[in-house]
Amino acid sequence: YFPSGVYTVSDTITYTLPDLKNILYSKPCSELCRGIRIMGESMDSVTVRLVDNANGFEKGSLKPIFSYNNHSNFFKCESTNVAQNNTFEDITVDCGSGNPGAVGVRFQASNSGRIQNVSFKAKDGYCGVMLGIETEVSIKNVCCEGFDYAFSTFNSSICVLQDIEASRNFKAAIHSGNSC
């Protein structure tokens, strides 16, 4: 929970249980990332801002400010399907300037997930919302501006978009890589 204020960061914010594994599977990278709830007091009163020209957020890095995955290969079928009830809400994420590989949030949720009342801003970031493999999510009242892509989805992701705004994005509002 983020109370009202401006928070300046220089690296990814994620959960802190690095060895939490899905006990049903022994395959590598089957992390258990469920019930992760990141929320602010309100979208208008909480801003998490990445410093300009942050190390590691160079072009091609696809590095998130917030991440719901620690160890999984996010783009291959190595990530978990045990990611229920993850939420991201009531916050503004500012990717700053000089961070062309920045992603506002790398989100994953299976069966149920929610992103709502969030604003993503950048001068030159990669994307606001990046959805992982097998992510099912409701995205409501979300604004993305100043990225290559506002939303980016990958293999088998299913999302419902409602009341979204994608403005001043350089390539497209939505990038879909083999998604439903």
N, C-alpha and C positions, 0 to 999 in steps of 0.2 A: 504494500500500500504506500502510495506517494501522497503526502499532504501537500497542500498548495505551496508552490514555489518553483524555482528554476534550478534544475540539477544538471551540472556539466559533467560529461563523461568522456573518456578517451579510449574505451574498449567496450566489448560486448557485455551486456548484463544477462545473466542466466541463473538457473537454479544451482544449488551447491552440493548436490549429492552425486558425486562423479561415479560411484560404483553401484548405483541403484540399477538393478537389472530386472528384466522380465523373467520371473522364475519358471515360466512355462517353456521357455526356449533357451537352448544353450548356445545358439549361434552368436557370433561376435556382434557387437553393436546393437543388441536388442534392449536398449535402455528403456527404462520405465519412466515416462514423463507424463504422469496423469495428475489431474487436480491442481495444475499450476494456474494461479489466478494473479494476474498483474493488473492493478487498477490504481487510478489516481482519484483525487478528490473530485475533479471535474476537468473536462477537456480544455476549458478556458483558463483554469487556474494552475495547471500542472504542465510544465514543459521539461522534457529531458532532451538536452542538447549535446550533440557530438561536437567536440572542438574542431575547428577548421584544420584541414590538412593533417588529419589524424593518421598515425602510423598503422598500417595494415588495411586501410580502407581505400587502397589504390584501385585503379581501373582493373576489372576482372576478378577482384577478390570476392565479391558477393558476400561481404562480411556484414552481419546484422548488428544493430544496436541492442535489440532484445532478441534472445533465442530460446526456443522451446526444445532445442536439441543440443546436447553436449558432445556426444561421441559418434552418433550415427552418420553414415554417409547419406546426407540429406537427399541426394539425387539418384540413389540406387535403392534397390529393394533390401536394404539392410536396416532400415529404420523400423521402429516399433509400431505395432498397431494397438498398443496399450497406452493411449493418450487421451482418455476420456475427460470431459468436463474442463478443458483448458479454456481460459478466458483472458482477454486483453481489452481493457475498457477505461474510458474517462481520462484520457491523457493526450498530450501533444508531443510528438516525436520530431525533433528538428535535426536533420542530418548535416547541417552546417554547409560549408563551402570547401571545395578542394577534396572532396571525398567521393569520387565517381564510382567506387565499388560498394558504397554504403547501401544497406537494406534497413528499412525502419524496423520491421519485425519479421523474423523467420518463424512461422507459426505452424504447429502441428496439433491436430486433434482427431481422434477416431470416434466415430459414432455421434459425438456432440461437441461442438466448440462454438465460441462466440467472440467476435471482435465488434465492438460497438462504441460509438461516441469517441472516435479517435481522429486526430488530424496528423498527417505525415507531411513534413515540409523538407525541401532540399533546394540547393542551388544547382547541383549537378549529380545527385545520387543515382543508384541503379534502379531500385524500386522501393515502394512504400511497404507493401505487403507481399511476402513470398510464402506460398503454401507448400508444404511438404507432401511426400507420397502418402496416399490414402488418408488425406485430410478431409473431414467433413465439417463445414463451418458455416455459420450464419454471419454475414458481414453487413452491419447496419449503421447508418449515419457516420460514414467514414469519408474523409477528404484526403486526397493525395495530390501534391503539386510539386513540380520541379524535378521529376525523376525521368529516367529513360522510359520506365513502365510504372504505372500506378500499382497494378496487381500482376503477380506472376504465379502461375499454377503449374504443377508438374503431375506426373503419372498418377492416375486414378483419384485425383482430388475432386471433390464435389463441393461447390460453394453456392450459396444464395446471396446475391448482392441486392441490397435495398437502400435507397436514399444515399447513394454514393456520389461523390464529385471527384472527377479526375481532370485537373487543369494544368496547363503549362508543362505537360509531359512531352519529352522529346521524340519518342518513337511511337508509343501506343498506350492506350488506357489499360488494356488487358493483354498479357502475353500468356498463351496457353500452350503448354508442351504436353500433348497427349492426355489431356484431362477430360473428364466428363462435363 
